[in-house]
């Protein structure tokens, strides 16, 4: 299940997201979700749940 998520991003962050997508890392959604899971997933006990 997914929920809408709309937020403003700094231009440098958007550039990083675009580069990851262009490099074949998936969609914008995949890139953002992977980054959040990597940073906080283990700390808050969610791991790699999707």
C-alpha positions as CSV (number, residue, x, y, z in Angstrom):
1,X,0.0,0.0,0.0
2,X,1.2,3.5,-0.7
3,X,0.0,6.9,0.5
4,X,0.4,10.3,-1.2
5,X,3.5,12.2,-0.2
6,X,4.2,15.7,-1.5
7,X,7.1,17.7,-0.3
8,X,9.5,20.4,-1.5
9,X,13.1,19.4,-1.9
10,X,16.3,21.3,-2.1
11,X,17.7,21.6,-5.7
12,X,20.8,19.6,-4.8
13,X,18.6,16.8,-3.3
14,X,16.5,16.8,-6.5
15,X,19.6,16.5,-8.6
16,X,20.7,13.5,-6.5
17,X,17.3,11.8,-7.0
18,X,17.4,12.5,-10.7
19,X,20.9,11.1,-11.0
20,X,19.9,7.9,-9.2
21,X,16.9,7.5,-11.4
22,X,18.9,8.2,-14.5
23,X,21.5,5.6,-13.3
24,X,18.8,2.9,-13.2
25,X,18.1,2.9,-9.5
26,X,14.3,2.9,-10.1
27,X,11.6,5.5,-10.0
28,X,11.7,8.6,-7.8
29,X,9.4,6.8,-5.4
30,X,11.9,3.8,-5.2
31,X,14.9,6.1,-4.7
32,X,13.3,8.2,-1.9
33,X,11.9,5.1,-0.1
34,X,15.2,3.3,-0.3
35,X,17.1,6.3,1.1
36,X,14.6,6.7,4.0
37,X,14.8,3.0,4.8
38,X,18.6,3.0,4.7
39,X,18.8,6.1,7.0
40,X,16.1,5.3,9.6
41,X,14.7,1.8,8.9
42,X,16.8,-0.1,11.4
43,X,16.7,2.6,14.1
44,X,12.9,2.6,14.1
45,X,12.4,-1.1,13.7
46,X,10.9,-1.1,10.2
47,X,13.8,-2.6,8.3
48,X,13.1,-3.2,4.6
49,X,9.4,-3.6,4.9
50,X,7.4,-2.5,1.9
